[in-house]
Amino acid sequence: MRSLALALALSLALVPAAFAKAPQCRDAHGRFTKCPPLAAAPAAPSGATAKCKDGTYSMSQHHSGTCLHHGGVAQWLK
């Protein structure tokens, strides 16, 4: 029985985020309502050439070593 419960718990933990329940918002009266849009991501700093995988930005002029200690390059900006 424990192994069945463990298998069920593991399978639920592995459900992709796409199948997760959408967030629900309530108005001042407690009724469900449409959630406000999320804020836009801030613009990259002036002169940034890459966004690193940890969310920081790089101003590196060369690809070699860019974001080396930040998990690598997530996106080249220029």
C-alpha positions in Angstrom: 0.0 0.0 0.0 2.9 2.4 0.8 4.4 1.8 -2.6 1.1 2.7 -4.3 0.9 5.9 -2.3 4.5 6.7 -3.1 4.0 6.0 -6.8 0.9 8.2 -6.9 2.7 11.1 -5.1 5.6 10.9 -7.5 3.3 10.8 -10.5 1.5 13.9 -9.3 4.8 15.7 -8.7 5.8 15.1 -12.3 2.6 16.6 -13.9 3.8 19.2 -16.4 3.1 22.8 -15.6 0.9 23.0 -18.8 -1.7 20.9 -17.0 -1.5 22.9 -13.8 -4.7 24.7 -12.8 -4.7 28.3 -14.0 -4.5 31.0 -11.3 -7.9 32.3 -10.1 -8.5 35.8 -8.8 -11.4 37.1 -6.7 -12.9 40.5 -6.7 -13.7 42.6 -3.6 -17.0 40.6 -3.1 -15.2 37.2 -3.3 -16.5 36.3 -6.8 -14.2 34.7 -9.3 -13.0 37.1 -11.9 -10.4 37.4 -14.7 -6.9 37.9 -13.3 -5.0 41.1 -14.3 -2.2 40.6 -16.8 1.3 40.1 -15.6 3.7 43.0 -15.7 6.0 43.1 -18.7 9.6 42.0 -18.1 11.9 44.9 -17.6 14.0 45.9 -20.6 17.7 44.8 -20.8 20.2 47.4 -19.5 21.8 49.7 -22.1 24.8 48.0 -23.7 23.8 44.4 -22.7 24.7 41.8 -25.3 23.4 38.7 -23.6 21.0 37.5 -21.0 22.4 34.8 -18.8 20.5 31.7 -17.6 20.4 33.0 -14.0 18.7 36.2 -15.2 21.7 38.5 -15.1 22.9 40.5 -18.2 26.3 40.5 -19.8 28.1 43.4 -21.6 30.7 41.1 -23.1 31.9 42.0 -26.5 33.0 38.4 -27.4 31.0 35.2 -27.2 33.8 33.3 -25.5 33.3 33.2 -21.7 30.1 35.2 -21.7 28.0 34.2 -18.7 30.6 31.7 -17.7 29.7 31.8 -14.0 26.0 32.4 -14.5 24.9 29.1 -16.1 25.6 30.1 -19.7 23.9 32.3 -22.2 20.1 32.1 -22.3 19.7 34.6 -25.2 22.0 36.7 -27.3 20.6 40.3 -27.5 22.8 41.8 -30.3 
